[in-house]
Amino acid sequence: MPVKRRRLFTLIAVLLSLCPAAVADISTEDVQVLDRQAREGDSQAQYYLGVVFYEGIHREKNWVSASEWVYASAMQGHPDAAYQVGRMTYLGEAFNQDTALGLEWMTYAARLGHPKAAEFLRQLALRSDREYSTGSEAGIPPAEPDPEVDDESGDNPAVEQAEALPTPRQMSAARIELNYRSRKYLDESTEYPAATKLKIWRDFVAEFGRSKYAGFAQGRIDSWETISAEEDAQMRSQGFGTIESLQKANGLDPDGRMGPRTRALLKSKIRSRDSEPGAESGRKPNEPLAAADVSARHDLKKVAAAVLDQDPRNKGISVRLLRKSQGQKSVLVFDLLAVSGDNSAMDVFRVFNQAAEKIQNEHFDEIRLAYKGDVRFTIDGDYFQTLGAEYSSQNPVYTLRTFPENLYRPDGSKAFGTWSGGILGVVKEQMDDFHRFHREWYMNDLIAAAGASR
């Protein structure tokens, strides 16, 4: 390892483990070096870059980016990363809790020599009053091991197995198994876009192309190659992590391909509801899509007033909602009238989404986003209804970073592109687009007005 890289890793390890308050000593240049080395495949750099995103060191805190880099490092056999993946997966701190997979990662980390992993397994056995097994672990509490528990009593087969010296062949087999199962675990998540899932399976085939899972991995590659980024975003916004889950929920043959029938399902004006018209509603994940009931007609003046009054954080913002008709097209104008100096872009975006929630059961063909009467952007009415239906349940970070790719200019052209590639780069570009959207919508006008008044 080059001297400069070794010094950088040593510095970050010391600051994070011995003196967390001194993270300010990590420079922007250090993080840039980590970023470059992580992209080159260095497992140590990948692990520390995950920590950088988790802690928000010279980067905006981002749980998805943090978990992706730690997973990438663990899949290369990095002990600290393997331990963290085991912990996240076992405790459900990643996306979905999987105690069996979490314990396998802990066992793997312990075999790699990680002391905390071995201690976790020992103390976990002592906390359970039931017989330990490597199955679903229904009787093992999903909690941190207690450091005060005496670890000199009790037997745990997993600990004994972890402490045994495995052969290189056994370690290789364990690594392949965990790579396969963890990629499958991430493949089913609604957080990761299709482009990332495509990449992780291509990486698997490149490294483990002769394993028994190569055929399955190639099948996942074939599946994700059939879906566009826009279709993937729409599918995940409906709560489906895979094409198969969407197909199964809607009575289609689950072949995992975005074929004509599945594509038509996504493109048609259909949505799911679980309540009567006029009541608050929202689609449950993996619930079949159904035709929308759009019979409601709201008093938009009262809706705007209710939205602004219901949340004290909305103070300082003024909006009006206007219903218009353009031929056969029904249009809603969301006109932003004022934003105080105490309000942020997130405040404005929250008001917009709360309005969508209030009128989610009234259908509009087009939503126009205006500032003081001047229309700057438009979005599709179906997408607006989806925002309203999922406001109380959808991950707000996912909503704000995917919002720009659903925007159009008044002339009908796409306002922003759809990004693909590694999730680190995708999230950065999406957040840049989000801030650019707010600047073009109203911020540039506010800044100009402030400058003119001086």
N, C-alpha and C positions, 0 to 999 in steps of 0.2 A: 504494500500500500504506500503511495507517495506520502512524503513527510507532511505536506500541506493538508492533505485529506485527513491523515491520522490526527493532526493537531486540531482540526475543526471538529472531528467526531469526539475527541477527548474533551474539548471545551464545552460542547453542547451537553454531553453526558454529565459532566461535573455540575454545570449550571442547573440542569433540570432535576438531577437526583439529589444533589447535596445542598444546593442553594437556589430553590425555585424563584425567589424574589429577585435574583440577579439576571433574569432572562433578558433584561435590557442590554446586557453586555453582548448579546448575539446581534451582530450587525446585519443590515440589509444584504450586504455582499455575501455574508455567510449563508444566508437563506437562499440566495441566488445560486451559490455553489451547490448547495444541497439539492435544489430543484434540478439542476443540470445533471448531477450524478445519479439522482433517483430515476430520471428519464433514461439514463444510460443503462439502468438495470442493477445498480448497486443496492443490495438489500439493506445495508446499514443506513445509507442515505434515505432510502424509502421509508424506513422506520422513523427516523428523526424528522423527515418532512411531514409524516403523519402527525407527530407530536406538535410540530410547528403550526399546522392547521388547527389542531385541537386546542392549543393554547392561544392562538391568535398572535403569533410572534411575527411581526412585519407582514402579516397576511390577515385577511378577514377570517374570523373563526368560521369554520365550515366542517360540520360533522361528517358529511358525505365524503368530502375530499380526504379528511383525516382517516376515516375507516378504509377508504380505497387503498391509500398508500400503506397503511399498516397490514392490510390483507396481502398486498403485493409482496411485502417483505416477508410475511409469515410463510407464504407459499414457496419462498425460496429457502426456507429453513432457518430464518433468523430467530434465535431463542426468545428475545424480548418480545418480538412481534407475535410469535406463536403463543406466548403466554397471554398477551393482551387480547388476541383474537379468541382464545379459549374463554377468557374472563367475560368479554363482551357477549359472546354467543351464549354462554351458560346463563348469564344474568339477564339476558335480553336487552343489553345496552346497545346492540347493533340495530337490527330492524325487527327481527322476530326471534323470540327465545327458542333455543334448541339445546336442551341440557345434554342430550346424548352427544351431539356434535361438539359442544363446548368441553365436555369431559375428555373426548378423544384428543382435542387440541391441547388440553392441559397435560394429558399423558405424553403426547408428542413433545411438548415443551420440556417436560421433566426429563424425558429421554435425551433431549439436547443439552441437558445439564442446568436448566433453569431452576434455582432453588425455591423460588416462590411458587412455581407450579407444583413441585413435589410437596411443599408445605400445604398448599391449597388442597391437594388430594388427601393428605393425611388428616387434616382437620375436618374436612368435609365428611370423612368416614366417621369421625368421632361425634359429629353433630347429629348424625342420623341414628334413630333408634331402630331402624329397619335394616334388613340385610342389603348390602350394597350389590348392585348389578350394573352391567353396562347397557341396560335397556333404556326405557324412557325415564327412569329415575323419578317416578311419581312420588316416592316417599322422601326424596331429598329436598330440603328447603332451598329455594332459589335465593340464597343470601350469601354475603361474604363470609368466609371462614372466620371464626373467632380466634384472635391471636392469644387469648388467655387460656384456651383449652389445652390441657395436658396432652401431648402427642406421643406419650410412651405406652399407651394402651390401645387395644383395638387392632383389628386387622383389616386391611383394605387390599384386595387383589390388584386394583389399578395401581396403587402405590408400589406394591411389590413388582408389578410388571414394569412400571416406569423406572424403578431403581435397577432393574436387571440390565446388563450390558447387551443391547441388541446388536446384531450383526449389521454391517453396512447394507446388506441386501434387505434386511427387515426394515431399516430406516428408510430406504428408498421406496419400498412398498407402502410404508405408512405415509410417506410424503405424497405419493401418487394418489392414495386413497383420500387423504385430506384435501388435496388440491381439487380432486373431482367433486367431493361432497360440498366443499365450500363454494366452489364456482356454481354448483347447482343451487345452493342456498341463495347466492346473490342473484342468480338468473331469475328467480321467482319474485324478486323484490320490485316494487313499483317505484323505488327511488332511483335506480340506475337506468339510464336510457339504453335503447337497443344497441347503439354504437359501442357503448362500453361492454355490454354483454357479448357482442360479436367479437370484440377484442380479447376478452378473457378466455373465450373458447378457442380462438385462433392461437393464442399463446399456449394453451394447454396442448393442442395438437402438435405445435412446433416442438414442445419439450417432451411430451409423453405420447407421441404418435404411435408407439408400438404397444401401448398399454391396452388392457381390455376395455377401457372406457373411450378409446379413440373414436369408435363408431358413434357412440352417443354424442360425443363432443362435435363431431362433424354434422350430426343431425341438427344440433343447436345452431351451428353456423349457417346451415342451409335455411333454417327457420328464420333467423334474424336478418338474413340477407333479403328476405322477401318484403320487409316492411320499411316504409319511409320514415324519416324523423318526425314528420307531421302526424302520420298515422300512429306512430309509437306514443307521441305526446298525448294524443287524444285517447288512446287505449289506456294509458296509465292514469290519466285524469279521471277515467271511469272506474278506477280501482283494480284494473287487471294487469298483473305483472308479466304474463305470457300470452301469446296468441292462443295457445290451447285453452287457457282458463276462460278467455273471452268466448271461444267457440263452444266449449262445454256448457257455459251458462246460458247460451242462446240456442241450444239444440242443434248446433252444426257439428259436422264430423271433425273431431279434434286432430287434424293432421298437422297443426303447427305452421301452416303456410298462410300468408296473407293473400289468399286467392280472391277471385271475383265476388263470391258470396260474402266472405268476411269483410272485404273492402266495401262492398255495398252496405253492409251492416253499419260500418263506421261512418260512411258518408251520408246515410239517410238521416232525416230529422227525427231521430228517436232518442228517447231518454228513459230513465227509470224513476218511478215515484213509489213511495210506500205510505202515502196518506191521501186523504180526499182533497179536492181543489180548495184553495184558500187556507189550508193548514200548513204549518211548517213541515217541510219534508226534505228528504235527502236519500240518495241511493246508497245502499249498503255495499261494501266491497264484494265483488263477484256475484252480485244479484243480477238476474236477467234484465236486459234493457226492455223498455215498454214505451208505447206511444204516450206523448205528453198530453195532459189535459191543460189547455191554455185558456180556459173560459174566464178567468178573473180579469177585472179591470179596476185599477187602483186610482185613488185620488193622489196624483203625483206631488202636489203641493204639500199634502199632509205627510206623504212618505219622506220627502226631503227634510221637513221639519223634525219628524220623528228620528231620523237617522242622526241628525246633528245634535239632538237633545239627549239621545239615549246613552251616549258615551262622552264623559267629560274631556277625553283626549281630543275630541273633535272641535273643541272651542277654538274660535279664530278662523274657522273655515266656513265659507258660504257657498252653497250650490243651489241650482234649480234644475228640476227635471221637466222636460217638455215632450209631449207626445205629438208626433207629426205623421202625416201620410204623404207618400210620394208614389202616385199611381196605386198599384196593388201592394206596395211595400209599406210596412209599418215601421216607424222609426222612433227611437227614444234618444233624446239629446240630454247628455249629462254635461251641464254647463257649469264650470267652475268659475265663481265670481270673485272670490277673495281668499287669500291665504296669508295669515299673519306671520310675522317674523319668528314666532315661537313654534310654528308648525313645521314638520318635516315631510319629506316625500312619502314616508310610510304612513303618516297621518292622512294625507290625501288619498293614498291607495286604499287605506282601510275604509274611509268614507265611501269610496266607489264600490268596494266589495260588500259593505253593509247595505248599500242601496240595492245591489243585485240580490242579496238575500231577502230583502223585504218584498221585492216584486218578482221573485223567481217563478211564480205560477202565472205570470202574464207574459205572453210571447211577443217578441219584437223581431223583425227580420234583420234589423241593423241598429247598432248602438253608436252614437256619435259623441266623441269626447271633445268638448269645446272649452275655450277660455274666453270669458266675457263675450260670448256669442259667436266667436270665430272657431269653426270646426277645425281641429288639428289632426285627429285620428278617428278611425272607426274600428269596430270589432263585430264579428258575426253574432247574431242574436242567440243562437244555440249555445255558443261558448259563454255568453253572458249568463244564461240560465244555469249552465254548469257551475260557474263561479258562485252563483247564489246558493245553489243546492248543496255545494260542498264547502261553503264558507266556514261552518262550525266544525268540520271534520278533516279537511284537507290540510296537509303540512303547509303553513303560510310561506315558508322559504321556497318550496316547490312552486307555489302559485306565482310568486313575484318573479322568479327567475325564468319561468316559461311564458309569462304574460306577453313580453314584447314580440315573440314570434307569432302571436295571434293578432297583431295590430296591422292595420292598413292605412295608407294615406287616403285623403279625400278623393283622389283620382282613381282609387281602386288598386294601386300598386302596393306590394308588401313593404311595410315600414322597416322591418328588420329581418335578418335571415334566420335560418334554423341551423344551429351549430351541431357538429358531430366530432368524435374523437375521444381522447381521454377525458374523464370527468373533470379533472383539474382545470384543463383549458376551457372546457365547455362552460363550467360554472362561472369562470372569470368573464368570459365573453357575454354570457347571459346577464350577469350583474351590471356590466358596462352598458349593455343595451337598455337595461331597466332605468339606470340613472340618466342616460341620454334621452330616453322617452320623456321623463319628467322635465328635463331641461327644455325640450322642444315644445312640450305641452304648455307650460306656464312659467317655469323658472327664469328663462331668458327675458321674458317680459317683466317679471318682478325685479330682476337685476337692473334692467334698463331704466325702469321707473325710479328705482332707488338712486341710480346715478344721476338722473335728470333733476331730481329734487334737491341735490346737494348744491 
